[in-house]
Amino acid sequence: MNLETKWLEDFVALANTRSFSASARQRHVTQPAFSRRIRSLEQAVGATLVDRSTTPVGLTPEGQLFLITARNMVEQLSECLGHLRGLSIANEALDIVAAHSLALAFYPRWVSRLQKGVGELPTRLVAMNVGDAIHVLREGNCDLMLGYHDPYATMQLDAEVFPSFSIGNAKMVPVCLPDANGQPCFPLAGNDPIPFLAYTQGAFLGRSVRMLLKNDPTRMRLKTIYETAMAEGLKGMALQGVGMAWIPDFCIREELRDGRLVRAGDQQWDIPLEVRLYRCSLVHKPGVEKLWRQMMELPRDFLQA
């Protein structure tokens, strides 16, 4: 196999822009020349990497898998050249993507604890919805992903390609504003309609709530009055007394402790959650490799937030 480094760089550029013309400008070549180089790469690899039937262009399943390797090779070469030029990467930050609720309420506490075991850990954190975070991890656009483990997912992450650490167990709790007597304004136990603060259709946490209510008659009393993909958005509305919502317990510790929010139902209404830290085993960034080794040496309970 005869691969040229510039072809790999071209392919990574195309994966980022999804446009032959934009990628050609970025790579300072004409579009016909750029297209020929991508064709040469596909011939060398022996597979069609780019789906040219869509606009913007996409990657074939083979292309998505090869993208991780291409990015890894380009980054490793860049890092090696940096060393040869006397540039230090010792303090290079790790790029982490995380679900919104985890980024805001879970990550600060967890990373602070982790650093007591592994030392200083420079990171760049980007919050996004769970589906987008998985996509970014699959395409090698981040070093680590902080997400919820979904045992019911139709498209599981391959454990060999995307190994993970379990770093926390939590639960979603139904909460609402208390009345003058400290009781829930919108109790799940009862017969009255309940103004429901819901997650949007594509939100991971929303699917968990729907599964809980799937065969429960209580769902008929829930009248959706507000939807958002973010748990913090539901918390804000619940604090205004607008309705009842299921919110991860790590998002509402202070509100429950201070009595600003109360449970709308007992523990039978709780939804268990497992939080995991994922990486891609095809990417061999030194900082990620070092962190993974350090985490494997720590006691399992030390990793739990």
Secondary structure per residue as TSV (DSSP state, phi and psi in degrees):
chain	resnum	aa	ss	phi	psi
A	1	M	-	360.0	128.6
A	2	N	-	-116.1	99.3
A	3	L	-	-108.2	135.1
A	4	E	-	-98.6	140.1
A	5	T	H	-57.7	-38.1
A	6	K	H	-64.4	-29.5
A	7	W	H	-66.7	-40.8
A	8	L	H	-63.5	-42.6
A	9	E	H	-64.3	-38.3
A	10	D	H	-60.7	-45.2
A	11	F	H	-64.7	-41.6
A	12	V	H	-62.8	-40.8
A	13	A	H	-62.8	-42.5
A	14	L	H	-65.6	-38.7
A	15	A	H	-63.2	-33.0
A	16	N	H	-77.0	-41.7
A	17	T	H	-91.4	-26.2
A	18	R	-	59.5	26.9
A	19	S	-	-146.1	127.1
A	20	F	H	-65.7	-41.9
A	21	S	H	-67.9	-44.8
A	22	A	H	-64.6	-39.4
A	23	S	H	-67.1	-38.4
A	24	A	H	-62.6	-41.6
A	25	R	H	-63.6	-41.5
A	26	Q	H	-64.6	-34.2
A	27	R	T	-93.3	2.2
A	28	H	T	61.1	43.0
A	29	V	S	-136.1	166.7
A	30	T	-	-73.0	157.9
A	31	Q	H	-62.8	-43.1
A	32	P	H	-58.9	-40.6
A	33	A	H	-66.3	-39.8
A	34	F	H	-63.5	-44.1
A	35	S	H	-61.4	-39.8
A	36	R	H	-64.6	-36.2
A	37	R	H	-68.8	-37.3
A	38	I	H	-66.3	-40.2
A	39	R	H	-61.6	-41.4
A	40	S	H	-62.5	-39.6
A	41	L	H	-63.4	-45.1
A	42	E	H	-62.6	-39.1
A	43	Q	H	-65.5	-40.1
A	44	A	H	-67.4	-38.4
A	45	V	H	-76.3	-31.8
A	46	G	T	85.0	26.8
A	47	A	S	-154.0	152.3
A	48	T	-	-80.0	119.3
A	49	L	-	-99.1	-25.2
A	50	V	E	-116.8	131.4
A	51	D	E	-90.0	102.2
A	52	R	T	-87.1	1.3
A	53	S	T	-85.1	-7.3
A	54	T	S	-112.3	159.0
A	55	T	S	-131.1	117.7
A	56	P	S	-67.2	163.9
A	57	V	-	-64.5	152.6
A	58	G	E	-123.4	-177.1
A	59	L	E	-108.7	143.1
A	60	T	-	-72.7	166.7
A	61	P	H	-54.2	-38.0
A	62	E	H	-65.9	-37.0
A	63	G	H	-66.6	-39.0
A	64	Q	H	-63.5	-40.3
A	65	L	H	-69.2	-42.7
A	66	F	H	-69.0	-27.1
A	67	L	H	-59.3	-38.9
A	68	I	H	-61.8	-44.6
A	69	T	H	-65.7	-42.2
A	70	A	H	-62.1	-46.9
A	71	R	H	-61.2	-41.7
A	72	N	H	-61.8	-43.9
A	73	M	H	-66.1	-43.0
A	74	V	H	-64.5	-43.2
A	75	E	H	-67.9	-39.9
A	76	Q	H	-64.4	-40.4
A	77	L	H	-63.4	-42.2
A	78	S	H	-63.1	-42.5
A	79	E	H	-64.7	-41.1
A	80	C	H	-62.4	-44.5
A	81	L	H	-64.0	-35.3
A	82	G	H	-62.5	-42.1
A	83	H	H	-62.5	-44.3
A	84	L	H	-62.9	-28.4
A	85	R	T	-90.0	5.8
A	86	G	T	81.6	18.4
A	87	L	-	-91.5	134.6
A	88	S	-	-91.3	136.1
A	89	I	-	-116.9	16.2
A	90	A	T	-59.3	-34.1
A	91	N	T	-105.0	24.1
A	92	E	-	-65.3	131.0
A	93	A	-	-75.6	147.8
A	94	L	E	-90.5	135.5
A	95	D	E	-89.7	119.0
A	96	I	E	-120.4	133.0
A	97	V	E	-109.1	147.4
A	98	A	E	-150.1	150.9
A	99	A	E	-58.4	146.5
A	100	H	H	-51.3	-49.3
A	101	S	H	-63.3	-37.0
A	102	L	I	-71.2	-38.3
A	103	A	I	-63.8	-39.2
A	104	L	I	-82.9	-42.8
A	105	A	I	-112.8	-24.1
A	106	F	I	-100.0	-46.6
A	107	Y	H	-57.9	-47.7
A	108	P	H	-56.6	-44.2
A	109	R	H	-67.1	-43.2
A	110	W	H	-67.7	-47.4
A	111	V	H	-67.4	-32.1
A	112	S	H	-62.7	-42.0
A	113	R	H	-67.0	-43.1
A	114	L	H	-60.3	-41.0
A	115	Q	H	-64.8	-20.4
A	116	K	H	-69.5	-21.8
A	117	G	H	-101.0	-29.0
A	118	V	H	-114.0	-6.5
A	119	G	-	89.6	-169.2
A	120	E	-	-56.1	135.4
A	121	L	-	-136.7	89.6
A	122	P	-	-66.1	130.6
A	123	T	E	-140.5	155.8
A	124	R	E	-121.3	121.1
A	125	L	E	-110.4	131.9
A	126	V	E	-124.1	127.2
A	127	A	E	-93.3	138.6
A	128	M	E	-159.8	173.1
A	129	N	-	-73.1	162.9
A	130	V	H	-60.5	-43.3
A	131	G	H	-60.7	-43.8
A	132	D	H	-66.2	-37.8
A	133	A	H	-62.7	-42.0
A	134	I	H	-63.7	-40.5
A	135	H	H	-62.2	-43.3
A	136	V	H	-63.2	-41.4
A	137	L	H	-64.9	-44.3
A	138	R	H	-60.0	-35.7
A	139	E	T	-91.0	5.2
A	140	G	T	73.7	23.8
A	141	N	-	-91.4	6.1
A	142	C	-	-146.8	166.0
A	143	D	S	-88.7	-39.0
A	144	L	E	-141.9	153.9
A	145	M	E	-129.2	129.9
A	146	L	E	-100.9	114.5
A	147	G	E	-150.8	174.7
A	148	Y	E	-87.1	139.9
A	149	H	-	-78.2	130.5
A	150	D	-	-118.6	96.4
A	151	P	T	-68.7	-13.1
A	152	Y	T	-103.2	5.4
A	153	A	-	-64.5	138.8
A	154	T	S	-75.5	-26.4
A	155	M	S	-118.9	85.3
A	156	Q	-	-73.2	148.9
A	157	L	-	-75.1	130.2
A	158	D	-	-61.7	120.1
A	159	A	T	-64.3	-26.4
A	160	E	T	-76.5	-39.6
A	161	V	T	-80.7	-34.8
A	162	F	S	-124.2	74.5
A	163	P	-	-66.6	159.0
A	164	S	E	-147.1	160.3
A	165	F	E	-114.3	135.8
A	166	S	E	-78.2	121.2
A	167	I	E	-121.4	6.7
A	168	G	E	177.4	144.7
A	169	N	E	-118.6	130.4
A	170	A	E	-137.0	-170.7
A	171	K	E	-154.4	153.1
A	172	M	E	-94.5	133.6
A	173	V	E	-119.8	134.0
A	174	P	E	-75.9	122.9
A	175	V	E	-135.8	160.5
A	176	C	E	-160.5	179.9
A	177	L	-	-73.1	143.7
A	178	P	B	-81.3	155.3
A	179	D	-	-86.7	-171.2
A	180	A	T	-62.2	-23.1
A	181	N	T	-97.2	6.8
A	182	G	S	81.5	8.0
A	183	Q	S	-94.5	155.4
A	184	P	B	-62.7	134.7
A	185	C	S	-67.4	-29.5
A	186	F	S	-129.5	72.8
A	187	P	-	-70.5	143.3
A	188	L	S	-72.5	-29.8
A	189	A	S	-82.0	113.7
A	190	G	S	151.5	-170.2
A	191	N	S	-122.2	-5.6
A	192	D	S	-77.3	150.6
A	193	P	-	-60.0	146.5
A	194	I	E	-118.6	119.2
A	195	P	E	-65.8	120.1
A	196	F	E	-107.5	127.5
A	197	L	E	-98.3	110.7
A	198	A	E	-113.7	157.8
A	199	Y	E	-81.8	149.1
A	200	T	-	-65.8	163.9
A	201	Q	T	-55.3	-41.5
A	202	G	T	-85.9	-3.6
A	203	A	-	-73.8	135.2
A	204	F	H	-58.1	-46.8
A	205	L	H	-64.3	-30.6
A	206	G	H	-65.3	-37.9
A	207	R	H	-64.2	-37.6
A	208	S	H	-63.1	-40.9
A	209	V	H	-65.7	-43.3
A	210	R	H	-62.6	-36.7
A	211	M	H	-66.2	-38.7
A	212	L	H	-61.9	-40.7
A	213	L	H	-90.6	-3.3
A	214	K	T	-49.7	-47.2
A	215	N	T	-113.7	19.8
A	216	D	-	-104.2	129.2
A	217	P	G	-63.0	-18.7
A	218	T	G	-59.3	-28.4
A	219	R	G	-59.6	-24.5
A	220	M	G	-71.0	-19.9
A	221	R	G	-91.8	-7.5
A	222	L	E	-84.9	118.4
A	223	K	E	-109.6	104.0
A	224	T	E	-64.7	123.6
A	225	I	E	-119.6	-8.6
A	226	Y	E	-160.1	141.7
A	227	E	E	-135.6	142.4
A	228	T	E	-158.1	158.9
A	229	A	S	-84.0	-11.4
A	230	M	-	-108.1	130.7
A	231	A	H	-61.0	-36.9
A	232	E	H	-63.2	-32.6
A	233	G	H	-66.9	-40.4
A	234	L	H	-67.0	-38.4
A	235	K	H	-61.3	-43.3
A	236	G	H	-60.0	-41.3
A	237	M	H	-70.1	-38.9
A	238	A	H	-62.6	-38.6
A	239	L	H	-66.8	-21.1
A	240	Q	T	-86.1	-1.3
A	241	G	T	77.9	20.2
A	242	V	S	-77.2	-33.7
A	243	G	-	-177.6	-164.1
A	244	M	B	-113.6	145.1
A	245	A	E	-148.2	155.1
A	246	W	E	-92.3	122.5
A	247	I	E	-133.3	138.8
A	248	P	E	-55.9	137.6
A	249	D	G	-62.6	-29.4
A	250	F	G	-72.4	-12.0
A	251	C	G	-85.6	-17.5
A	252	I	S	-129.5	25.2
A	253	R	H	-56.3	-52.2
A	254	E	H	-67.3	-38.9
A	255	E	H	-65.3	-39.0
A	256	L	H	-70.9	-39.8
A	257	R	H	-64.3	-39.9
A	258	D	H	-85.6	-6.1
A	259	G	T	80.0	10.0
A	260	R	S	-72.6	-26.2
A	261	L	S	-129.1	151.4
A	262	V	E	-133.8	161.8
A	263	R	E	-64.3	139.2
A	264	A	S	-95.4	-6.2
A	265	G	S	-161.3	164.5
A	266	D	-	-79.8	-169.3
A	267	Q	G	-66.5	-17.5
A	268	Q	G	-65.1	-16.4
A	269	W	G	-96.1	-0.9
A	270	D	-	-74.3	149.4
A	271	I	E	-120.7	115.9
A	272	P	E	-69.3	145.1
A	273	L	E	-132.5	142.1
A	274	E	E	-118.3	130.8
A	275	V	E	-103.6	133.8
A	276	R	E	-131.3	153.2
A	277	L	E	-107.0	122.0
A	278	Y	E	-111.0	152.6
A	279	R	-	-139.4	170.5
A	280	C	-	-106.8	122.5
A	281	S	T	-71.2	-12.2
A	282	L	T	-82.6	-13.3
A	283	V	-	-99.6	128.4
A	284	H	-	-118.3	49.0
A	285	K	-	-68.0	130.3
A	286	P	H	-52.6	-43.6
A	287	G	H	-62.8	-38.0
A	288	V	H	-69.6	-44.8
A	289	E	H	-58.7	-43.0
A	290	K	H	-64.9	-46.7
A	291	L	H	-61.4	-42.4
A	292	W	H	-63.2	-41.8
A	293	R	H	-63.6	-42.8
A	294	Q	H	-63.0	-40.6
A	295	M	H	-67.0	-34.8
A	296	M	H	-66.4	-25.2
A	297	E	H	-87.3	-14.6
A	298	L	S	-80.7	150.4
A	299	P	-	-58.5	140.9
A	300	R	G	-56.5	-39.7
A	301	D	G	-70.9	-17.8
A	302	F	G	-69.8	-27.1
A	303	L	G	-80.3	-14.6
A	304	Q	-	-78.6	129.3
A	305	A	-	-74.0	360.0
